[in-house]
Amino acid sequence: MTAREALREACEYINLKLVGRARAFVYEETFGVRDRLHILLHLASFDDYTALALLGNQLRAGWDELFVAGSVQDLVMQPHRWGMHGSLTEPMAADTSVSPLGDAGTFVVTPAQAQTAVPPEKILHTANSGVVMRRTADFDHQFRAEARVFARTIAETVNLNATGVATVFLYEEDFGRMDRVHWYIHMRTLADYYVLMGLDARTDPDAPRASYIQDWISMDKGGGSWERMLIQGSVRDVGLTPAYWPV
């Protein structure tokens, strides 16, 4: 059995055993490290991780020996919601309808779909995309609230101007580097990246980029545009395509 076959078997086992609680897909790193695979594992909540961990003991013995020792890494993320990690701006904090707290006072994480006004049937996601690009960036802690407004604006700008071609969601990294965010950019094909490049290159009065080329930082913090919020050199892109096996 090859490593790819083992991962596909493991993912399908998870999908069949944890219907409605977990879903897993195997992706290849397209423009990066050759033979590096990514399992995009979706959980309904952290509560479902226990069930997933118990399943791990039932997988085919020895399949993990197919991988380079020490190369398996986990990256835990949650879809961004206002208020997460101190990202609630003052106007939002004054609006009780924006509160992310549930009846028990716990934080309620909403699915990524709640980030966009695009109809569900036109959303691209990891189950129906031909390409997924993960763009990672680190923000300056002092601008964390403004940075999230900027990050969400960029994502929705693409969603509304490239509906059916690309869908972007913002995720927060948990149990890792503070103020590191991930945009997951879902596309139909690699060629659709040219569409996104075209959106960003437009300079006409109605150009989509006008929605985020502005000052995001208030004057009481010194003012400034988006580049002041980003940690220089922290932005990284990884291109992923679904692993494919001929029938």
QUIKA-V884849 format. One record per residue. N is the residue number from 1. PHI is phi in whole degrees, -180 to 180 (NA if undefined). D_FIRST is the distance of its C-alpha to the first C-alpha in Angstrom with 2 decimals. Layout:
N/PHI/D_FIRST  N/PHI/D_FIRST
This chain:
1/NA/0.00  2/-85/3.81  3/-62/6.74  4/-66/8.26  5/-65/6.21  6/-65/6.58  7/-68/10.10  8/-63/10.89  9/-63/10.22  10/-64/12.30  11/-66/14.92  12/-67/15.40  13/-62/15.83  14/-62/18.44  15/-62/20.09  16/-79/20.62  17/-84/21.78  18/-123/24.01  19/-60/25.67  20/84/28.61  21/-118/27.71  22/-152/24.53  23/-146/22.52  24/-129/19.48  25/-134/18.35  26/-100/15.92  27/-122/17.95  28/-97/17.63  29/-79/20.43  30/-80/22.28  31/-114/25.22  32/-174/24.28  33/-89/21.59  34/-65/18.95  35/68/15.32  36/-94/16.88  37/-109/15.62  38/-127/17.97  39/-97/17.68  40/-91/21.12  41/-108/21.85  42/-106/25.17  43/-119/27.18  44/-66/30.51  45/-164/31.93  46/-61/31.36  47/-61/32.11  48/-84/28.74  49/-67/26.85  50/-61/27.58  51/-63/25.89  52/-66/22.82  53/-63/22.79  54/-66/23.07  55/-65/20.04  56/-58/17.95  57/-74/18.57  58/-103/17.11  59/-73/13.56  60/-54/10.69  61/-64/11.76  62/87/10.26  63/-67/8.17  64/-71/11.15  65/-73/10.82  66/-79/8.52  67/-111/11.82  68/-65/15.16  69/-58/17.46  70/82/20.21  71/-92/18.93  72/-79/18.36  73/-130/21.68  74/-109/23.27  75/-130/26.04  76/-102/28.16  77/-137/30.50  78/-128/33.02  79/-60/34.81  80/-65/38.17  81/-138/41.22  82/-56/44.75  83/104/45.70  84/-69/42.27  85/54/42.66  86/73/46.33  87/-95/45.88  88/-88/48.75  89/-75/51.65  90/-60/55.22  91/-61/55.98  92/-67/52.83  93/-62/53.74  94/-80/57.11  95/-103/55.55  96/-64/54.60  97/-70/52.61  98/-90/50.04  99/-55/49.50  100/-90/45.86  101/-89/46.93  102/-87/46.51  103/-61/49.07  104/-88/47.92  105/83/48.14  106/-90/44.38  107/-74/42.78  108/-104/41.39  109/-87/38.43  110/-97/38.45  111/-59/35.48  112/-57/35.21  113/-56/36.67  114/-70/39.99  115/-79/40.29  116/-128/41.13  117/-92/43.75  118/-67/41.49  119/-58/41.13  120/-53/37.80  121/-70/37.13  122/-108/37.34  123/-83/35.12  124/-97/31.85  125/-148/29.15  126/-66/25.45  127/-86/24.77  128/-129/26.76  129/-91/26.89  130/-90/25.57  131/-146/26.09  132/-127/26.64  133/-109/28.59  134/-103/29.11  135/-107/32.47  136/-111/33.30  137/-148/36.86  138/-109/38.95  139/-107/42.42  140/-68/45.54  141/-57/46.09  142/-69/49.73  143/-115/48.85  144/-62/45.97  145/-69/47.74  146/-63/48.85  147/-64/45.45  148/-68/43.79  149/-62/46.46  150/-62/45.72  151/-64/41.93  152/-71/42.30  153/-65/44.91  154/-59/42.67  155/-61/39.87  156/-72/42.26  157/-60/44.02  158/-67/40.86  159/-58/40.15  160/-81/43.67  161/-101/43.98  162/-135/40.58  163/-58/40.06  164/86/37.33  165/-107/36.09  166/-149/35.03  167/-135/35.04  168/-120/35.24  169/-126/34.97  170/-103/35.94  171/-123/34.03  172/-100/35.25  173/-85/33.11  174/-101/33.41  175/58/32.95  176/-148/33.04  177/-77/35.71  178/-66/38.80  179/66/39.90  180/-98/36.64  181/-120/35.84  182/-134/33.12  183/-95/33.81  184/-100/30.93  185/-105/31.92  186/-99/30.30  187/-131/30.88  188/-72/30.25  189/-141/29.49  190/-61/29.75  191/-64/33.17  192/-68/34.47  193/-63/34.62  194/-65/37.70  195/-63/39.32  196/-67/38.98  197/-63/40.35  198/-66/43.24  199/-60/44.07  200/-74/44.34  201/-86/46.39  202/-65/49.06  203/-125/52.49  204/-70/54.56  205/-58/56.43  206/-99/53.82  207/-60/50.83  208/-57/48.19  209/-64/47.97  210/-63/51.57  211/-72/50.34  212/-124/48.79  213/-87/50.90  214/-159/53.43  215/-82/54.46  216/-104/52.22  217/-100/53.81  218/-67/57.16  219/-66/60.18  220/-68/60.60  221/-107/57.36  222/100/58.54  223/67/57.18  224/139/54.55  225/-96/51.79  226/-63/48.02  227/-66/47.50  228/-75/49.46  229/-83/47.04  230/-85/43.91  231/-78/43.03  232/-58/43.25  233/82/39.99  234/-91/37.83  235/-78/36.59  236/-134/32.99  237/-116/30.97  238/-132/27.22  239/-98/26.02  240/-127/22.92  241/-127/21.56  242/-60/19.26  243/-65/15.66  244/-126/15.54  245/-125/13.21  246/-60/15.27  247/-72/15.73
